[in-house]
Amino acid sequence: MITVKMGVSRLTLAVHDGKGRISSILVRKTPHEVLSPDGWENHLSLPVWFGDIKAPVAMASVVPQYDTALQKALVASGKKWMIPLTLPDWGLTVRYSPQGALGVDRLAVCTGARERFPELNRQGWVVADFGTHTVLTVVINNTIRGGSISPGIMTQLQSIGGGLVLGRYSLRYPKGPVGENTAECVSSGVVLGAVRGVEGLFREMETAMGQQLALVLTGGLSRYLRPLFRLPNRCDRHLVHAGIW
């Protein structure tokens, strides 16, 4: 099976074996303009072997205006076919207003966490997804109760000083809370600050829900950030693809 996650900044395409394990994963930038199916084929630049795969394709997208043309490009060879996903397919109750405003990527990571870590069903959990945005989603008794959204780490780094006052800063691992130069101060404030912010929100979410919850980390930066967390957690950066599968 092939699973696709189209986010605001990146598109990831994963090829799974019969047991759901990812055998290959391709990453592309999300374009900033609407493309035709031919345009998508050029943009994706998929390897030759991809065209020979005969498999169903399922997609979670937060950029719906791109979906139709991308789907046509993916199934153009005639060896693949799309599997539509609707709200009941995820097996989760959604308490969100309105329901349709909940990003399908959040449904996917919550489902992926449940499948990857089945023991979570005994207590409920919070998924922290580190991508273009840092998104926390609370799930209790297979019901999505809500969560929080904030600018992601890379987004914050790009916004520091507007790129004019302090220059551009790349992602760096923070040495500690007290930076001894500007680069260390930025990594402390943005990277370590994001981790401590998630920990604080997680604790407040436990208080608001009146119960202990498990913390699950996912997204491209999750493995990089995990050693900075003080709280016990589970981690799988590809939960979105596990959930779609």
Secondary structure, 3 states (H helix, E strand, C coil): CEEEEECCCEEEEEEECCCCCEEEEEEEECCCCCCCHHHHHHHHCCCHHHHCCCEEEEEEECCHHHHHHHHHHHCCCCCEEECCCCHHHHCCEECCCCHHHCCHHHHHHHHHHHHHCHHHHHCCEEEEEECCEEEEEEEECCEEEEEEEEECHHHHHHHHHHHCCCCCCCCCCCCCCCCCCHHHHHHHHHHHHHHHHHHHHHHHHHHHHCCCCEEEEECCCHHHHHHHCCCCCEECCCHHHHHHC
